[in-house]
Amino acid sequence: MLIDAVVANDEIDLAIFRIRYLSPVVTKFYIAESTQTFQGRSKPLNFSPRLRELRDLGAEVEIIEIPQSPKDLSFVDAWERGRYQRYWFLEQVALKHPDATIIFTDIDEVPSLEQLRWADTHVGPQDIAAIPMRFVFRFVNWFLEPVGQKYQPGVVLKASAFRPNVREQGTFTIPGEPGAHLSYVGFSADQIKEKFSSFEHTELDVEYLYQTNVVDYANEWGIDHIGRPGQPGFGLLRGAKDSQLNSVLKAARKQFPNWHREFPKKPLLRRLVASAALSSFRSTGISAYLQDPSRSVLDARFLRHLVSILIHTAIRFSRTGTLIKRLQSLSKP
């Protein structure tokens, strides 16, 4: 018996896709929600009022409301509140189905059917199996660079193996076709705002990052909308060919065609600078940074961002990181 258990906020379309795609192998779906975000803010229940709509998809669906913890005022940060909500919920599902195999992920982390069929017969009573996934960003055919980057957020476990923090305790990985992490896929600027103001990454809860023009800018240049030039891949995304889409991504595109978008054809150098410019905007809120990539390559800001990229790269590969960081600080406006 396979049980799907996910924590969600307001991702109705993702829930619809997940239920439709996983229904051939999943016996019952549990969706957890709360009147409190991970950051401790009040929020409405978004799934409970639409339970009938979800059940009309032909699956057995139940909503579980997560109560506020009696220790809420002592939580030190959003990560601690998030752990409480996730594992309180998982424990309830394990108690309801003590003999079941449980898929425990966020709602945008979707395993492949091949992975789940294998897990249903191979995951033992005390096993916690990690689920390899392809990481896509905003659109099902936009991959996060580097291409080989692995992402294993969710787990499959027997109810008998429940314990706190199981997401960090995978003892082996499930073979077969990878699943897909549909990160921000189908999200509008308002939905990104809701996510930034709700989830554990409080450093992203910055008002000016919610603007529609920021998402439009990231789409224009095919880059991470948060701006990460100092990370592997430099914040660049990559357009995938149809042959590179796995079954999860193909099913998502079929159900929601607007989740697919042709990848922009832009020069690599300008895309790198666009990523650095967006990172600078994220740090400062100065909107002029978002104009840089369309300027002349001889523009001072363009060149400054290019130098910043080279310094970011050198920091990662140099043993004299302190000196280089000092040089980087001197290049800031």
N, C-alpha and C positions, 0 to 999 in steps of 0.2 A: 504493500500500500504506500503510494507516494503522496505526501502532503506538501503543498507549496505555502510557505510562510514568508510574507514580505511586510516591511515597514514602509509606509507611504505618507505623502503629504497632500498633494492635490493633482497627482499625475493620472487623470482619468483615462486618457488615450493609451498611456503605457499599460495601465491595468487591463484595458480591453484587449490590446494586442497580446499581452502575456497570457491571459485566460484562453483566448482563441488558439494561440500557438501551442500551449502546453497541455491543453485538454485531452489529447490522445493518450497521454501517459499519467496525468495527475488525477488523483481521486477527488481531492478537495482543496479549495483555495482559501487561505486565511489572509486577510489584509488588516494590518494594525494601523490605527491612527489615534491621535491624541488631541486634546484641546490645548496642548502646550507644545511649542516647538522645542527643538533641542537647545535653543538659545534661551528658553524660558518665557517666551512671549505667548500670549493667548492667541488662539486661532480657532476657526470654525471646524467642525467635522465635515469633511468634503465627500467621503465615501458612503457613510451611513445613509444619507438621503437618496443615494443612487443605487442602493443595494438591489432593488428590483431590476433595474436596467442591467446590472452585471449578471444577475441570475438568468436573465432572458437570453444570455449568450449560450445557455445550455449546460452550464457547469454548476457544481455545488460550491457556493461562495458564502463565506461568513466574515463579518466585520467584528473585530475585537477592539474595544476602546481601552487605551492604556491610561490608567489613573495617574494622577500626580503622586510622586513618591513622598512618603512622610519625611524623608530626609532632603527634600528638594532645596531648602534654603541653605543646606550645607554643601551642595555641589559646588566644586571649585570652578567648573567651566562647562561649556556645551558638550564636550567630549564625555564627561562623566554622566550628564543627563542622558545623552544619547545611548550610552552603554546600559544605563538602567532601563530605558524604554525598550531597547532591542531584546535584552535578555529576560526581562519580565514577560514580554510577549512570547518569546520562544519557550519559556518554561510552561506557560499556559497550554501551548499547543502540544508539547511533549506529554503533559499530564492527561490531555484529552485523548491522545493516541499513543499509548506507551509502546506499541509494537510497530509503529510506522517508521518509514524512512522520510526524513524531513529535508526539504530544500529551503535553505535559510539565506536569503539575499535581500538587497534593496530592490525596489520595484523595477529599476532600470537595468538590473543585472539578470540577463535571461540565459539560462543554460540551453544547450542544444538537446533535441530529443534523443540523440545518440548517447550523449553523456548521461542522461537520466535513466535510459534503459539499462545501461551498464551499471549505474549506481544502485538501481533497484535490486540487482541480484548479487552484487559484489561488496557492498558496504556492510561491514560486520557490526556487531552489537556495541563495540566501543570505538568504532572508526569515525574519524572526522576527515572528510575528503574535500580538498580544494577544487574549485571549478575554473579551469583556464578559460579566459574570455578574450575576444578581440575587442579592443577599445576604439569606439567610434565617437566622433565629436560633432554634435549638432545635426549631422545628416548621416544616414546609414552608409553612405559611400565615401565619407570623409574620415580617414584613418589618422590616428595620432602617431606622429613620428617619435623615435625611430620605429620602423616597421616591425622590427623584432622585439619591441617592448612587450613584456608579458604582464598580464593583469589577472590576479586570482583573488577576487574580493569575497565571493560567496562560498558557502560550504554545503555539503550534503552529509547528514549524520542520522544515525538511529536515535530515536527518542531516548533510549537507555544511555546514550553517550552525552546527554545534555550536561553542560557545566558553563559557568560564566566565561565570556570572551572566547567562545569557540571559533569565531571568525579568524582569530589569530593562531589557531592551533591545528591547522590541517596537517595530517600525518602523511598524506600522499595526494597526488593529483589524479583526477579522473581522466582516463584516455578518451580518444574519439574526437570528433569534430568540435572545435571550441564553441563556447557560447558567445554572447555579445553584451558588452556594457554600452547601453544606448545613452551615453552621457549628454544631457541637454538636448537630446533628439526631439524635434517637434516643439521645442520651447520658444515662446515669444519673449520679448524683453520683460514683460510683466511676470512671466513665470520664472525667469532667471532672477528677477528681483525677489520673488517669494522664496526661492531656494536659498539665495545668498543671505536672506534675513532669517532663515530657519535652521540651516544645517550646522554641522560642527565647525566649519571653517569661518570663524567669526572675523578673520582678517579680511574677508571678501565682502563683509557687510558695509559697503561704502556706497552712498547714495548715487554718486555720479557714474558708477559702473553699471547702473541699471538702465541707462539711456538707450533708446532704440538705435541711435546713431552708432553706439559702440558695437552692437551686434552686427549692424549693417557694415561697418568698417571691417570687422573680423571676417565676415562673409566675402567681402570684396577682395580681400587679400589671402583668404584660405589659411587663417591662423587661429590660434587659441584666443578666445575672447577675453581671457584674463591677462595674457601677455607673459610669456615665460622664456625670454631669450637666454637666460642663464641655465636652463634645464636641458637635458639631452633632447636633441631635436629642435632646439631654439624656438619652441612655440609654434613650429610649422605643422600644418596638417597636410595630408596627401590624398589626392583623389584616387579612388580605387576603380579598377575595371570590373565589369560584371562578373568575370571569371574569378575574381578575388573575393566576392561576397559569399559568406557561408549561408547555410539554410536559414538561420535566424534572421540575418539581414535581408535576405531575399523575401522571406515571409513578411517582415516588417514593411518593406517597400511595397509589396503587393497590397497589404491592408491599408497603408497610409502613403499614397504616392507622393504627397508633399514632404515626406521625410527624406526624399531623394533630391539632390540638386547637383547640377553640373559644376565641376570644380573650376575655379577661375584660372585663366591662363595669364600668369604674371611672371615677370623676370625674377629669378631666384634672389638676386641681390636686393631688389626692392621689397620682396616679401620678408627677407631677414630684417631689413630696416623697419618695415611696418610692424613687425613683432616687437622690436626694441622700442619703437615709438609708443605702441600701446602699453608696454610695460611702464614707460615714463609717465604716461597719462594716468595709469593705475596708481602710481606713487604720488602724483602731484595734483591731479584733477585739472591740469591745464589743457584745455581742448585744442590749443594750437598744435599739440603734438600729433593729433590725428590728421593733420594736413600734410605732414612731412613727406610721405611716400610719393605724392604727386608732384613734388617740387623737383628742381634740377638736382642732379647728383653732385653739383658743386655747392649746393646750399649748405650753410654751416651746420644746421641742425641735422641734416641728412648725414653729413660726415661725422658728426658727433655720435650719432646712433651707430654708425658703422664701426667707429672706434670702440664703442661700448660692447658690441658683439665680440670683437677680437679680444677685448680684455676678459669678458665672461669666459670665453674659450680658454684663454691662457690660465685663468684662475683654476679651472678644473684640471689642467694638465701640468701646471707648474708647482714646484715645491716651495716657491717663494711667494706664496699666495698673499701674505701680509703686505709685502711691498707693492704687489700689483693692485690690491684693493685700495691702497693709498693713492696710487696713480689714477685709479678709476674715480675716486672721490674728487680729484682735481679736475676731471673732465666734465663734471656735472655743471649745469647752468647756474 
